[in-house]
Amino acid sequence: MLKIVKHILFIGLFVISATSYADAPLKVIIEGGVDNPLPIAIVPFGWSQSANVPPIDLATVIREDLTRSGRFDVMAEQDLPQRPQSFDGINFNDWRKLGMENILIGNMVLTDQGDFDISFRLVDIYRQKQIAGFRIPAKADRLRRVAHQISDIIFEKLIGIPGAFDTRVAYITVKEVKGKKLHSLQIADADGYNAQILLESNEPLLSPSWSPDGRRLAYVSFEGKNSAIFVQDVLSGKREKIADYPGINSAPAFSPDGSRLAMTLSKDGNTEIYVKNLRNGSLQRITRHRGIDTEPDWSPDGQKLAFTSDRSGGPQIYEVSLNGGQPKRLSFDGKYNARPSYSPDGTYMTLVHRVEASYRIGILDLDSGYITTLTEARLDESPSFAPNGGMIIYATMGIKGAQLAAVSTDGRIHQRLGLQVGDVREPAWGPFLK
């Protein structure tokens, strides 16, 4: 739930190397999917070193990716009628009898240099035609990422939009250690693997926000007697304090080109939206109103900011041009709408929408102004779009405490991402990796 004003806390904090790994990876649970998922078979990849076990089962990673998306009916490995490793080895009649529409075959070869060559083909069973096929060289530590890249290619070829399997999420975890709460800023692959701790604190950490190149994270921490905004390099752990003005420093958001950071400050007495130039340090005040303005988010073209304001009497979504002019109110459905985030194409935004006494994730159509509610829990918050615009990750209160969940923008696909120990909250879905 939105808290516009947070208490100023004194905390002790220390930075952790980006190579430190979390002891409790996210576990993804599928709770719903589309009514008519696409049938597909993922055949185990051929392996050049038959005497040794391959370092990773590429087919299993791809199978789990596509299953998790909720859009595919992936044949179980034990049900495969054959395991071809070449186009000529496919018995199309056998697959058609089983109602299979597409099949993925591939091979992994260990090179003389100790690297790997991965090749694959996505084949249409009914047309007996290759849809996609690539050869991808890779180091051993990038094999799992290659599997995600193959999943992305399959998703785009068959669904029509880019996949988002080869992406990462940032989030905050909270667990008890020796009777005290330990808060961690973590990142992980979109499937929950390779969780890494970037930073730990004895007090809350807030509002992680990715740079558009995925190399930096902005966040809020409390060091000393005031909140502060930091930007941290994900790989090296090096960080820079961006804002520690008197009063509130919160809700950082990178501009689409990564050169500026929108934020909420109260240094001039009231809570307003500002933009800081990260190259020259200049600060521009965007809003001027006696109400509370907070939670800025950039439009995809970088020309506007959406934000939450109570200037109309309760939290609602507004939009303001960085070129000047008065803010325009966008949300009118309901008495509480907050935490706006533009879709990647800028046609709609996700937000927290109150329905009676519950706070749920919704979609605001920017043309019609109509809000569609996507979730049904009592307390959902912090929505963040996947970079392809197809899914929204958010925080929710589950039976075992705070968890992450994801929902498709049409509301048909639901996922839950939980920790084995502790709470997880404040998610931010990262950009496409390069």
Secondary structure, 3 states (H helix, E strand, C coil): CCCCCCCCCCCCEEECCCCCECCCCCEEEEEECCCCCEEEEECCCEECCCCCCCCCCHHHHHHHHHHHHCCEEECCHHHCCCCCCCHHHCCHHHHHHCCCCEEEEEEEEECCCCCEEEEEEEEECCCCEEEEEEEEEECHHHHHHHHHHHHHHHHHHHHCCCCCCCCEEEEEEEEEECCEEEEEEEEEECCCCCCEEEEEECCCCEEEEECCCCCEEEEEEECCCCEEEEEEECCCCCEEEEECCCCCEEEEEECCCCCEEEEEECCCCCCEEEEEECCCCCEEECCCCCCCEEEEEECCCCCEEEEEECCCCCCEEEEEECCCCCCEECCCCCCCEEEEEECCCCCEEEEEEEECCEEEEEEEECCCCCEEECCCCCEEEEEEECCCCCEEEEEEEECCEEEEEEEECCCCCEEEEECCCCEEEEEEECCCCC
